[in-house]
Amino acid sequence: MLNPEILEKWDKEYFWHPFTQMKVYREEENLIFERGEGIYLYDIKGRKFIDAISSLWCNVHGHNHPKLNKALEDQLKKVAHTTTLGSSNVPAILLAKRLVDISPEGLTKVFYSEDGAEAVEIAIKLSYQYWRNKGEKRRVFITLSEAYHGDTLGSVSLGGIDLFHGTYKDLLFETLKLPSPYLFCKERYGKLCEECKEELLNMLEELLKSRDDIVAVSLEAGIQGAAGMLPFPRGFLRGVRELTQRYGVLMIVDEVATGFGRTGSMFYCEQEGVSPDFMCLGKGITGGYLPLAATLTTEEVFNAFLGEFGELKHFYHGHTYTGNNLACAVALANLEVFEEEKTLEKLKIKIEHLSQRLEEFWELSHVGDVRQLGFMVGIELVKDKKSGEKFPYGERTGFKVAYKCRERGVFLRPLGDVMVLMPPLVIDIEELDYVIDTLKWAIESL
Ligand SMILES: *Cc1c(COP(=O)(O)O)cnc(C)c1O
């Protein structure tokens, strides 16, 4: 084993980290993880941390889970990877069937990829080509401000976070944007309510009425995560579904963050009885083990791509590792663990407990807003509670609070000055309390 000093040195010398200002990173002491066990991560210096962001929102049943490990080992003894371009493999078939079984009625086809951004990219291309194959030339997507769908250029085009995406504006295709529901509602009505929902849906309806070149409406499911955990008014997703059906355009729902139990049900769509034309999955699909994503779609879309070979109707898209055997095997085991450990049944009481405890944050002098959907939480820090004035961006207040939490063994990564809590679903009440107490303590220390 290399000593920690050398690893730290090489990490800073050779490794360019994602979403990271490397100048700052190289000046700081960083965590280098070596192993995990349940909700805990251990770094190369032997320190122990609760993984309170599920290793960027993807871990579900904990690290180093015996059942997931075994599924992986069993598959590894057979074969690690075989191509699915024109051939198939056992776990990818079984997983496709399982995903269709647990997804909203009407989603019957599974297209695999490796990351959430690709799952969205595929929904973009499929929806666009769907209309072409039907002989219609449509090219416009309706999206939401503050949306986040990943970092590839197509997904960035659907996205609306200027801070991440502004630089690439010239490279993106144009979309029609509706306001971010949460920000819109806050500004007009002070809160999420029936009136703001109706007003937003009316705006969407006006757009849909006035255009005949709309490919699809795309949005995240129930909450805009990367924008800082901004929930939609209840029923908004349902309303969008009704309008897309009424005006005959497709609907892309991004469940990459919300899928696999995160909001209390297997998929958020269930909570509003929505079955979209495309459902994008990623993050928790393998329980946080391996990169895998999927775009689910309908019989109607699938059928539009059928034809004789020479008609060129098929989908010219694929990746080297599409439907990777190991990833699909562990994704199957992930779903089995949901049943065996009754993950969703047990989650209910934890979500309620979390809601109650979150009330306490409103009393803190630097907390401006507290937002929650299931096991997705955003606590917004402000400089001045009364006026809502923010801390200057360059001060990295969110990171300071996260670093403070490390002193008590809690690993967090904020979104700007929004503290994110998103622990593995398997966390118990006592551990959850410890995370909450630690975060409160860290915010109070500001
Ligand atoms: C994380 C995320 C993505 C992108 O997934 P990657 O695997 O990081 O490419 C897309 N959509 C949503 C809602 C996400 O939270």
The ligand as a MOL file (V3000), in Angstrom:
LIG
                    3D

  0  0  0     0  0            999 V3000
M  V30 BEGIN CTAB
M  V30 COUNTS 15 15 0 0 0
M  V30 BEGIN ATOM
M  V30 1 C -27.1350 13.5490 -11.9700 0
M  V30 2 C -28.2440 13.8620 -12.8880 0
M  V30 3 C -28.1230 13.6770 -14.2660 0
M  V30 4 C -26.8210 13.2830 -14.9050 0
M  V30 5 O -26.4240 12.0030 -14.5610 0
M  V30 6 P -24.8740 11.6210 -14.7730 0
M  V30 7 O -24.8310 10.1660 -14.4350 0
M  V30 8 O -24.1080 12.4730 -13.8130 0
M  V30 9 O -24.5370 11.9140 -16.1790 0
M  V30 10 C -29.2170 13.9040 -15.0570 0
M  V30 11 N -30.3790 14.3100 -14.5290 0
M  V30 12 C -30.5480 14.5000 -13.2110 0
M  V30 13 C -31.8710 14.9210 -12.6960 0
M  V30 14 C -29.4810 14.2990 -12.3380 0
M  V30 15 O -29.6180 14.5380 -11.0350 0
M  V30 END ATOM
M  V30 BEGIN BOND
M  V30 1 1 1 2
M  V30 2 1 2 3
M  V30 3 2 2 14
M  V30 4 1 3 4
M  V30 5 2 3 10
M  V30 6 1 4 5
M  V30 7 1 5 6
M  V30 8 2 6 7
M  V30 9 1 6 8
M  V30 10 1 6 9
M  V30 11 1 10 11
M  V30 12 2 11 12
M  V30 13 1 12 13
M  V30 14 1 12 14
M  V30 15 1 14 15
M  V30 END BOND
M  V30 END CTAB
M  END
